[in-house]
Amino acid sequence: MEILELVKKYGTQEQCIAKLEELKWKGKPVCPYCKSETSSKRKGSFRHQCRSCNASYSVLVGTIMESTKLPLPKWFLAMFLIINAKKGISSLQLARDLGVNKNTGWYLQKRIRQAMNEDDQILNGLVEADETYIGGSLNNKHEKLKKKRGYNISGMEHKTPVLGMIERKGKIVVKVLNKAWGQEIKPILKEKLAKESELITDGFGGYKDLGKYFSNHVILNHTKKIRKIGIYHTNTIEGFWSMLKRAIIGQYHKISNNHLQDYLNEMAFKYNYRNRKDAFNTLLFNSLKI
Ligand SMILES: [Zn+2]
């Protein structure tokens, strides 16, 4: 979708409400409080009056857009801009593009990233898993502090470990770790991967003994330069890492560790929907569930 089309289709509050009602209720409003399907439309507003419990509600109850005074066309435009910014868009830029103050820009980005979290899915089939470290550009303050404490600047201690799991020709899930070790990695893999999956990893010790849990565990010994055995390789996840690192260069100083998981959710969502026309609709739909 192009931006002109977006403005034409969702340029008014009415158009946005109609779209959300269609996505959420398919034309039949359901009371969020008592689940009754009998209601009457309140005149001159977007609210419905429940005939069972007498509450009034709109499609926004229980969504990320509830309790904001921001017009819905701005929410829609914010989602559009975030989806279309390949390397991400700063909340300040978002605020400028939407004509809102910087706090609102920050709030919008945070809530929309929450709707991009598709954490509930289970991966299956051939699944590549790999860990990497994100970050590394120390600012001066940290550098001085580290020197003072005698840390090795070239070490990994200032980087954040991240675990990625990607279904071959499917979706990716990325998780921030406290530490890249088996104690943390294994429970995540057991939770996110179906037992029937074939897991593919390198020889890192954190993946040890997972063969008995999944239907297969193919370990590629990268240190012995074994990168591929037939269909088994980790090129897909490595491709995602290089894309992610290119995107982060030049803007990582704005992503604190607290926001890294949100940022990764955004990048994963965009990767998962990169060639799909339903990215925007999916994001709208997800935003109704929160
Ligand atoms: Zn009700």
Boltz pocket constraint, residues with backbone or C-beta under 6 A from the ligand:
constraints:
  - pocket:
      binder: B
      contacts: [[A, 31], [A, 32], [A, 33], [A, 34], [A, 35], [A, 36], [A, 50], [A, 51], [A, 52], [A, 53], [A, 54], [A, 55]]
      max_distance: 6.0
